Amino acid sequence: MDRKMANRKLIRLSQLKNKLPTENLEEIDWVTFGVIVKKVTPQSANNGRTFSIWRLNDLRDLNACVSLFLFGEVHKEHWKTDQGTV
């Protein structure tokens, strides 16, 4: 893990909202970790394609969740991932 995190900045999901206005995250090599705390049943978009929505949390602040939308190949590959997975 130390090798993979070398020269990267860890930003906790619960900190993300506060970091967006103060840091230019597009210019930083950063990572975050989250636990799938809720999965919405896959839905169909107006164009007929199916997508998933996951609610992620870092277990520090259970009120600070991030919604992750999965489309296309990412949805096809990961929609069966279990709730509780990191």
C-alpha positions as CSV (number, residue, x, y, z in Angstrom):
1,M,0.0,0.0,0.0
2,D,2.9,2.4,0.8
3,R,4.2,1.9,-2.8
4,K,0.8,2.5,-4.4
5,M,0.3,5.7,-2.2
6,A,3.7,7.1,-2.9
7,N,3.4,10.7,-4.1
8,R,-0.4,10.7,-3.8
9,K,-2.6,12.6,-1.4
10,L,-5.3,10.8,0.6
11,I,-8.5,12.8,0.8
12,R,-11.2,11.2,3.0
13,L,-14.7,11.1,1.5
14,S,-16.0,13.1,4.5
15,Q,-13.4,15.8,3.7
16,L,-14.1,16.0,-0.1
17,K,-16.9,18.6,0.1
18,N,-14.6,21.0,2.0
19,K,-11.6,20.3,-0.3
20,L,-13.4,21.0,-3.6
21,P,-13.5,24.8,-3.2
22,T,-10.0,25.1,-1.6
23,E,-7.8,22.8,-3.7
24,N,-7.4,22.3,-7.4
25,L,-8.0,18.5,-7.3
26,E,-7.5,18.2,-11.1
27,E,-3.8,19.1,-10.6
28,I,-3.2,16.7,-7.6
29,D,-2.7,13.0,-7.7
30,W,-5.2,12.1,-5.0
31,V,-7.0,9.0,-3.9
32,T,-9.9,8.2,-1.6
33,F,-11.4,5.1,-0.1
34,G,-15.1,4.4,0.6
35,V,-17.4,1.7,1.8
36,I,-20.6,1.0,-0.2
37,V,-23.2,1.8,2.4
38,K,-26.2,1.7,0.1
39,K,-26.9,0.4,-3.4
40,V,-29.9,1.6,-5.4
41,T,-31.5,-1.1,-7.7
42,P,-30.1,-0.6,-11.2
43,Q,-32.1,1.9,-13.3
44,S,-32.6,2.7,-16.9
45,A,-31.7,6.1,-18.3
46,N,-33.8,7.9,-20.9
47,N,-31.5,6.4,-23.6
48,G,-32.3,2.9,-22.4
49,R,-28.9,2.2,-20.9
50,T,-28.8,0.7,-17.4
51,F,-26.8,2.4,-14.6
52,S,-26.3,1.9,-10.9
53,I,-26.0,4.4,-8.0
54,W,-23.9,3.6,-4.9
55,R,-23.7,5.7,-1.7
56,L,-20.2,5.7,-0.3
57,N,-18.9,6.6,3.1
58,D,-15.6,6.6,4.9
59,L,-17.1,5.6,8.2
60,R,-15.8,8.7,9.9
61,D,-18.9,10.8,9.4
62,L,-21.9,8.7,8.6
63,N,-23.9,11.8,7.5
64,A,-21.3,12.6,4.8
65,C,-22.0,10.3,1.9
66,V,-21.0,10.6,-1.8
67,S,-23.2,9.2,-4.6
68,L,-21.3,7.4,-7.3
69,F,-23.1,6.7,-10.6
70,L,-21.8,3.7,-12.6
71,F,-22.5,3.7,-16.4
72,G,-21.4,1.7,-19.4
73,E,-18.7,-0.9,-18.9
74,V,-18.1,0.1,-15.3
75,H,-21.8,-0.6,-14.5
76,K,-21.6,-4.0,-16.4
77,E,-18.5,-5.0,-14.5
78,H,-19.3,-3.9,-11.0
79,W,-23.1,-3.7,-10.5
80,K,-23.1,-7.0,-8.5
81,T,-20.5,-5.7,-6.0
82,D,-21.9,-6.3,-2.5
83,Q,-22.9,-3.6,-0.1
84,G,-20.2,-3.2,2.6
85,T,-17.4,-3.6,0.1
86,V,-14.5,-1.2,0.3
